[in-house]
Amino acid sequence: MQLANRKVADEDAQAEVVEMRAELARKIAAHIHVEGPVATDVPGLGLSRRSAPTECYSAAYEPELVIFLQGEKRINVGGTTHFCDGSNFLLTSIDLPVVSQITKASKNEPFLALVLKLEMPVVREILSQDEFLVHEGASGTRGMAVGKTPVEMLSACSRLVDLLEKPGDIPFLGSLIQREIIYRLLRSSVGKHLRAIATLGEQSNRTAKAVAWLKANYEKPLRVDELASVAQMGVSTLHHHFRSLTAMSPLQYQKRLRLHVARVRMLTEGMDAASAAFNVGYESASQFNREYRRLFGQPPMRDVKARQLIGADGTNA
């Protein structure tokens, strides 16, 4: 009897998740009619829509929470691929250069997602509450993780989107609902990855400082001993934690970031390949061409022309 009751409860809970997800998808579809990502009047909240699958494209993800409602997306970071569909959310806790692709979308059932930027001071404030003061192990911390979206998170996101209909409520309720979403995220199955980054003194927090320094100084020659000093770690310790967090070595991270920035500048600013290469720190245009082709599958200018034909600008969708 208990087993049967538990099965019925699980089925009811799953039905509630499906219903809430469909409701949130309808709300998002009503507020976004253009292709790609758009910002909203709620600070930090973005919506995204795609009516067809895309080619692989590079993007620079910032600390954010993405709730997927419809369609499917594949995201590769440092050789690790994450598959996301309407049942998932994606946590990115540090800046990461990725290659992604929307693999399922149509006019009748477009890809739909909600994106919420994560402000670390707010995360740390929530972590200071009593229920988070008990230390939990953060072994295997990653900068990107995927989880199943619980109904409580969907409910809070739905109420956040509702504020678009009541702009006068945004200044007061917007921040409160976002705090609830972050609370739900921290209590989720992947919350440890965000806690480790936000907790001062943790190895992941120190490694995140090295990641931030690389993002700000990607065009400079990489000196690992200087990077280790920024993180207040030994060189070998930094390499270990950096790879664990980003799935890349510091050199691979810098290379991916340089190639992404160069691609965006060629697409949006009309730079030629040689100018873009030197602009992001390459000393050899031929090396840039080789590494660009290895990552994106074809030489820079051929790739840029193909991207322009489909109207892509290198931004995160």
Contacts in CASP RR format, 6 or more apart in sequence:
PFRMAT RR
TARGET T0000
AUTHOR 0000-0000-0000
METHOD contacts of the structure
MODEL  1
MQLANRKVADEDAQAEVVEMRAELARKIAAHIHVEGPVATDVPGLGLSRR
SAPTECYSAAYEPELVIFLQGEKRINVGGTTHFCDGSNFLLTSIDLPVVS
QITKASKNEPFLALVLKLEMPVVREILSQDEFLVHEGASGTRGMAVGKTP
VEMLSACSRLVDLLEKPGDIPFLGSLIQREIIYRLLRSSVGKHLRAIATL
GEQSNRTAKAVAWLKANYEKPLRVDELASVAQMGVSTLHHHFRSLTAMSP
LQYQKRLRLHVARVRMLTEGMDAASAAFNVGYESASQFNREYRRLFGQPP
MRDVKARQLIGADGTNA
13 151 0 8 1.000
16 151 0 8 1.000
17 87 0 8 1.000
17 149 0 8 1.000
17 150 0 8 1.000
17 151 0 8 1.000
17 154 0 8 1.000
20 151 0 8 1.000
20 154 0 8 1.000
20 155 0 8 1.000
20 158 0 8 1.000
21 69 0 8 1.000
21 86 0 8 1.000
21 87 0 8 1.000
21 149 0 8 1.000
21 154 0 8 1.000
23 158 0 8 1.000
24 67 0 8 1.000
24 69 0 8 1.000
24 114 0 8 1.000
24 154 0 8 1.000
24 157 0 8 1.000
24 158 0 8 1.000
24 161 0 8 1.000
25 69 0 8 1.000
25 70 0 8 1.000
25 112 0 8 1.000
27 158 0 8 1.000
27 161 0 8 1.000
27 162 0 8 1.000
28 47 0 8 1.000
28 49 0 8 1.000
28 69 0 8 1.000
28 112 0 8 1.000
28 113 0 8 1.000
28 114 0 8 1.000
28 161 0 8 1.000
29 49 0 8 1.000
29 110 0 8 1.000
29 112 0 8 1.000
31 40 0 8 1.000
31 47 0 8 1.000
31 161 0 8 1.000
31 164 0 8 1.000
32 38 0 8 1.000
32 47 0 8 1.000
32 48 0 8 1.000
32 49 0 8 1.000
32 112 0 8 1.000
33 49 0 8 1.000
34 49 0 8 1.000
35 49 0 8 1.000
35 50 0 8 1.000
35 51 0 8 1.000
36 48 0 8 1.000
36 49 0 8 1.000
36 50 0 8 1.000
36 315 0 8 1.000
36 317 0 8 1.000
37 46 0 8 1.000
37 47 0 8 1.000
37 48 0 8 1.000
37 115 0 8 1.000
37 315 0 8 1.000
37 316 0 8 1.000
37 317 0 8 1.000
38 46 0 8 1.000
38 47 0 8 1.000
38 48 0 8 1.000
39 45 0 8 1.000
39 46 0 8 1.000
40 46 0 8 1.000
40 47 0 8 1.000
40 164 0 8 1.000
41 164 0 8 1.000
41 167 0 8 1.000
41 170 0 8 1.000
42 160 0 8 1.000
42 163 0 8 1.000
42 164 0 8 1.000
42 170 0 8 1.000
42 174 0 8 1.000
43 170 0 8 1.000
43 174 0 8 1.000
44 116 0 8 1.000
44 117 0 8 1.000
44 178 0 8 1.000
45 114 0 8 1.000
45 115 0 8 1.000
45 116 0 8 1.000
45 117 0 8 1.000
45 160 0 8 1.000
45 161 0 8 1.000
45 178 0 8 1.000
46 114 0 8 1.000
46 115 0 8 1.000
46 116 0 8 1.000
47 112 0 8 1.000
47 113 0 8 1.000
47 114 0 8 1.000
47 115 0 8 1.000
47 161 0 8 1.000
48 111 0 8 1.000
48 112 0 8 1.000
48 113 0 8 1.000
48 114 0 8 1.000
48 115 0 8 1.000
48 317 0 8 1.000
49 110 0 8 1.000
49 111 0 8 1.000
49 112 0 8 1.000
50 102 0 8 1.000
50 105 0 8 1.000
50 110 0 8 1.000
50 111 0 8 1.000
50 317 0 8 1.000
51 105 0 8 1.000
51 106 0 8 1.000
51 107 0 8 1.000
51 110 0 8 1.000
51 111 0 8 1.000
52 105 0 8 1.000
52 106 0 8 1.000
52 107 0 8 1.000
53 101 0 8 1.000
53 102 0 8 1.000
53 103 0 8 1.000
53 104 0 8 1.000
53 105 0 8 1.000
54 101 0 8 1.000
54 102 0 8 1.000
54 105 0 8 1.000
54 310 0 8 1.000
54 312 0 8 1.000
54 317 0 8 1.000
55 101 0 8 1.000
55 306 0 8 1.000
55 307 0 8 1.000
55 310 0 8 1.000
55 312 0 8 1.000
56 99 0 8 1.000
56 100 0 8 1.000
56 101 0 8 1.000
56 296 0 8 1.000
57 99 0 8 1.000
57 100 0 8 1.000
57 101 0 8 1.000
57 307 0 8 1.000
57 312 0 8 1.000
57 314 0 8 1.000
57 317 0 8 1.000
58 97 0 8 1.000
58 98 0 8 1.000
58 99 0 8 1.000
58 256 0 8 1.000
58 259 0 8 1.000
58 260 0 8 1.000
58 263 0 8 1.000
58 264 0 8 1.000
58 295 0 8 1.000
58 296 0 8 1.000
58 314 0 8 1.000
59 97 0 8 1.000
59 98 0 8 1.000
59 99 0 8 1.000
59 100 0 8 1.000
59 260 0 8 1.000
59 314 0 8 1.000
59 315 0 8 1.000
59 316 0 8 1.000
59 317 0 8 1.000
60 95 0 8 1.000
60 96 0 8 1.000
60 97 0 8 1.000
60 98 0 8 1.000
60 257 0 8 1.000
60 260 0 8 1.000
60 261 0 8 1.000
60 316 0 8 1.000
61 92 0 8 1.000
61 95 0 8 1.000
61 96 0 8 1.000
61 97 0 8 1.000
61 98 0 8 1.000
61 144 0 8 1.000
61 316 0 8 1.000
62 92 0 8 1.000
62 95 0 8 1.000
62 117 0 8 1.000
63 92 0 8 1.000
63 93 0 8 1.000
63 94 0 8 1.000
63 95 0 8 1.000
63 117 0 8 1.000
63 118 0 8 1.000
63 120 0 8 1.000
63 197 0 8 1.000
64 92 0 8 1.000
64 115 0 8 1.000
64 116 0 8 1.000
64 117 0 8 1.000
64 118 0 8 1.000
65 89 0 8 1.000
65 90 0 8 1.000
65 91 0 8 1.000
65 92 0 8 1.000
65 115 0 8 1.000
65 116 0 8 1.000
65 118 0 8 1.000
65 181 0 8 1.000
65 182 0 8 1.000
65 185 0 8 1.000
66 84 0 8 1.000
66 89 0 8 1.000
66 90 0 8 1.000
66 92 0 8 1.000
66 113 0 8 1.000
66 114 0 8 1.000
66 115 0 8 1.000
66 116 0 8 1.000
67 89 0 8 1.000
67 113 0 8 1.000
67 114 0 8 1.000
67 115 0 8 1.000
67 116 0 8 1.000
67 149 0 8 1.000
67 153 0 8 1.000
67 154 0 8 1.000
67 157 0 8 1.000
68 84 0 8 1.000
68 85 0 8 1.000
68 86 0 8 1.000
68 87 0 8 1.000
68 88 0 8 1.000
68 89 0 8 1.000
68 90 0 8 1.000
68 112 0 8 1.000
68 113 0 8 1.000
68 149 0 8 1.000
69 86 0 8 1.000
69 112 0 8 1.000
69 113 0 8 1.000
69 114 0 8 1.000
70 86 0 8 1.000
70 105 0 8 1.000
70 109 0 8 1.000
70 110 0 8 1.000
70 111 0 8 1.000
70 112 0 8 1.000
71 85 0 8 1.000
71 86 0 8 1.000
71 102 0 8 1.000
71 104 0 8 1.000
71 105 0 8 1.000
71 109 0 8 1.000
71 110 0 8 1.000
71 111 0 8 1.000
71 112 0 8 1.000
72 83 0 8 1.000
72 84 0 8 1.000
72 85 0 8 1.000
72 86 0 8 1.000
72 102 0 8 1.000
72 103 0 8 1.000
72 104 0 8 1.000
72 105 0 8 1.000
72 111 0 8 1.000
73 83 0 8 1.000
73 84 0 8 1.000
73 85 0 8 1.000
73 100 0 8 1.000
73 101 0 8 1.000
73 102 0 8 1.000
73 103 0 8 1.000
73 111 0 8 1.000
73 113 0 8 1.000
74 81 0 8 1.000
74 82 0 8 1.000
74 83 0 8 1.000
74 84 0 8 1.000
74 100 0 8 1.000
74 101 0 8 1.000
74 103 0 8 1.000
75 81 0 8 1.000
75 82 0 8 1.000
75 84 0 8 1.000
75 90 0 8 1.000
75 98 0 8 1.000
75 99 0 8 1.000
75 100 0 8 1.000
75 144 0 8 1.000
76 82 0 8 1.000
76 98 0 8 1.000
76 99 0 8 1.000
76 100 0 8 1.000
77 96 0 8 1.000
77 97 0 8 1.000
77 98 0 8 1.000
77 144 0 8 1.000
77 246 0 8 1.000
77 247 0 8 1.000
77 248 0 8 1.000
78 246 0 8 1.000
78 247 0 8 1.000
78 248 0 8 1.000
78 252 0 8 1.000
78 256 0 8 1.000
79 247 0 8 1.000
80 144 0 8 1.000
80 247 0 8 1.000
82 90 0 8 1.000
82 144 0 8 1.000
82 146 0 8 1.000
83 146 0 8 1.000
84 90 0 8 1.000
84 146 0 8 1.000
85 104 0 8 1.000
86 149 0 8 1.000
87 148 0 8 1.000
87 149 0 8 1.000
88 146 0 8 1.000
88 147 0 8 1.000
88 148 0 8 1.000
88 149 0 8 1.000
89 146 0 8 1.000
89 147 0 8 1.000
89 148 0 8 1.000
89 149 0 8 1.000
89 153 0 8 1.000
89 185 0 8 1.000
89 188 0 8 1.000
90 144 0 8 1.000
90 145 0 8 1.000
90 146 0 8 1.000
90 147 0 8 1.000
91 143 0 8 1.000
91 144 0 8 1.000
91 145 0 8 1.000
91 146 0 8 1.000
91 147 0 8 1.000
91 185 0 8 1.000
91 190 0 8 1.000
91 191 0 8 1.000
91 193 0 8 1.000
91 194 0 8 1.000
92 143 0 8 1.000
92 144 0 8 1.000
93 118 0 8 1.000
93 143 0 8 1.000
93 144 0 8 1.000
93 145 0 8 1.000
93 193 0 8 1.000
93 194 0 8 1.000
93 196 0 8 1.000
93 197 0 8 1.000
93 198 0 8 1.000
93 208 0 8 1.000
94 143 0 8 1.000
94 197 0 8 1.000
94 208 0 8 1.000
94 211 0 8 1.000
94 212 0 8 1.000
94 245 0 8 1.000
94 246 0 8 1.000
95 211 0 8 1.000
95 212 0 8 1.000
95 215 0 8 1.000
96 143 0 8 1.000
96 144 0 8 1.000
96 246 0 8 1.000
97 253 0 8 1.000
97 256 0 8 1.000
97 257 0 8 1.000
97 259 0 8 1.000
97 260 0 8 1.000
98 144 0 8 1.000
99 295 0 8 1.000
100 316 0 8 1.000
100 317 0 8 1.000
102 111 0 8 1.000
102 317 0 8 1.000
104 111 0 8 1.000
105 111 0 8 1.000
114 157 0 8 1.000
114 161 0 8 1.000
116 157 0 8 1.000
116 160 0 8 1.000
116 178 0 8 1.000
116 181 0 8 1.000
118 182 0 8 1.000
118 194 0 8 1.000
120 197 0 8 1.000
120 198 0 8 1.000
122 178 0 8 1.000
122 179 0 8 1.000
122 182 0 8 1.000
123 182 0 8 1.000
123 186 0 8 1.000
123 194 0 8 1.000
123 198 0 8 1.000
124 198 0 8 1.000
124 199 0 8 1.000
124 200 0 8 1.000
126 132 0 8 1.000
126 179 0 8 1.000
126 182 0 8 1.000
126 183 0 8 1.000
126 186 0 8 1.000
127 186 0 8 1.000
127 195 0 8 1.000
127 198 0 8 1.000
127 199 0 8 1.000
132 186 0 8 1.000
132 195 0 8 1.000
136 192 0 8 1.000
136 195 0 8 1.000
137 192 0 8 1.000
138 192 0 8 1.000
138 193 0 8 1.000
138 195 0 8 1.000
138 196 0 8 1.000
138 199 0 8 1.000
138 202 0 8 1.000
138 204 0 8 1.000
140 244 0 8 1.000
141 192 0 8 1.000
141 193 0 8 1.000
141 196 0 8 1.000
141 197 0 8 1.000
141 204 0 8 1.000
141 244 0 8 1.000
141 245 0 8 1.000
142 193 0 8 1.000
142 244 0 8 1.000
142 245 0 8 1.000
142 247 0 8 1.000
143 193 0 8 1.000
143 197 0 8 1.000
143 245 0 8 1.000
143 246 0 8 1.000
145 190 0 8 1.000
145 191 0 8 1.000
145 193 0 8 1.000
146 190 0 8 1.000
147 188 0 8 1.000
147 189 0 8 1.000
147 190 0 8 1.000
148 189 0 8 1.000
150 184 0 8 1.000
150 188 0 8 1.000
152 184 0 8 1.000
153 181 0 8 1.000
153 184 0 8 1.000
153 185 0 8 1.000
153 188 0 8 1.000
156 177 0 8 1.000
156 180 0 8 1.000
156 181 0 8 1.000
156 184 0 8 1.000
157 181 0 8 1.000
159 177 0 8 1.000
160 174 0 8 1.000
160 177 0 8 1.000
160 178 0 8 1.000
160 181 0 8 1.000
163 169 0 8 1.000
163 170 0 8 1.000
163 173 0 8 1.000
163 174 0 8 1.000
163 177 0 8 1.000
185 191 0 8 1.000
185 194 0 8 1.000
186 194 0 8 1.000
186 195 0 8 1.000
196 202 0 8 1.000
196 203 0 8 1.000
196 204 0 8 1.000
196 205 0 8 1.000
197 204 0 8 1.000
197 205 0 8 1.000
197 208 0 8 1.000
198 205 0 8 1.000
199 205 0 8 1.000
203 233 0 8 1.000
203 237 0 8 1.000
203 241 0 8 1.000
204 241 0 8 1.000
204 245 0 8 1.000
206 231 0 8 1.000
206 232 0 8 1.000
206 233 0 8 1.000
206 241 0 8 1.000
207 231 0 8 1.000
207 233 0 8 1.000
207 238 0 8 1.000
207 241 0 8 1.000
207 242 0 8 1.000
207 245 0 8 1.000
208 245 0 8 1.000
209 230 0 8 1.000
209 231 0 8 1.000
210 227 0 8 1.000
210 228 0 8 1.000
210 230 0 8 1.000
210 231 0 8 1.000
210 233 0 8 1.000
210 238 0 8 1.000
210 242 0 8 1.000
210 250 0 8 1.000
211 242 0 8 1.000
211 245 0 8 1.000
211 246 0 8 1.000
211 253 0 8 1.000
213 227 0 8 1.000
213 230 0 8 1.000
214 222 0 8 1.000
214 227 0 8 1.000
214 250 0 8 1.000
214 253 0 8 1.000
214 254 0 8 1.000
214 257 0 8 1.000
215 257 0 8 1.000
218 254 0 8 1.000
218 257 0 8 1.000
218 258 0 8 1.000
218 261 0 8 1.000
218 280 0 8 1.000
218 281 0 8 1.000
219 258 0 8 1.000
219 279 0 8 1.000
219 280 0 8 1.000
219 281 0 8 1.000
220 281 0 8 1.000
222 250 0 8 1.000
222 251 0 8 1.000
222 254 0 8 1.000
224 235 0 8 1.000
224 238 0 8 1.000
224 239 0 8 1.000
224 250 0 8 1.000
225 235 0 8 1.000
227 238 0 8 1.000
227 250 0 8 1.000
228 234 0 8 1.000
228 235 0 8 1.000
228 237 0 8 1.000
228 238 0 8 1.000
231 238 0 8 1.000
233 241 0 8 1.000
238 250 0 8 1.000
239 249 0 8 1.000
239 250 0 8 1.000
242 248 0 8 1.000
242 249 0 8 1.000
242 250 0 8 1.000
242 253 0 8 1.000
243 249 0 8 1.000
246 253 0 8 1.000
248 256 0 8 1.000
255 291 0 8 1.000
256 295 0 8 1.000
258 280 0 8 1.000
258 281 0 8 1.000
258 282 0 8 1.000
259 280 0 8 1.000
259 288 0 8 1.000
259 291 0 8 1.000
259 292 0 8 1.000
259 295 0 8 1.000
259 296 0 8 1.000
261 280 0 8 1.000
262 271 0 8 1.000
262 273 0 8 1.000
262 276 0 8 1.000
262 277 0 8 1.000
262 279 0 8 1.000
262 280 0 8 1.000
262 282 0 8 1.000
262 288 0 8 1.000
262 292 0 8 1.000
262 300 0 8 1.000
263 276 0 8 1.000
263 292 0 8 1.000
263 296 0 8 1.000
263 300 0 8 1.000
263 303 0 8 1.000
263 304 0 8 1.000
263 314 0 8 1.000
264 313 0 8 1.000
264 314 0 8 1.000
264 315 0 8 1.000
265 271 0 8 1.000
265 276 0 8 1.000
265 279 0 8 1.000
265 280 0 8 1.000
266 272 0 8 1.000
266 273 0 8 1.000
266 276 0 8 1.000
266 300 0 8 1.000
266 301 0 8 1.000
266 304 0 8 1.000
267 304 0 8 1.000
267 307 0 8 1.000
267 308 0 8 1.000
267 312 0 8 1.000
267 313 0 8 1.000
267 314 0 8 1.000
268 313 0 8 1.000
268 314 0 8 1.000
271 279 0 8 1.000
272 301 0 8 1.000
273 285 0 8 1.000
273 288 0 8 1.000
273 289 0 8 1.000
273 292 0 8 1.000
273 299 0 8 1.000
273 300 0 8 1.000
273 301 0 8 1.000
274 285 0 8 1.000
274 288 0 8 1.000
276 288 0 8 1.000
276 300 0 8 1.000
277 284 0 8 1.000
277 285 0 8 1.000
277 288 0 8 1.000
277 289 0 8 1.000
278 285 0 8 1.000
282 288 0 8 1.000
288 300 0 8 1.000
289 299 0 8 1.000
289 300 0 8 1.000
292 299 0 8 1.000
292 300 0 8 1.000
292 303 0 8 1.000
293 299 0 8 1.000
293 300 0 8 1.000
296 303 0 8 1.000
297 303 0 8 1.000
298 306 0 8 1.000
307 313 0 8 1.000
307 314 0 8 1.000
END
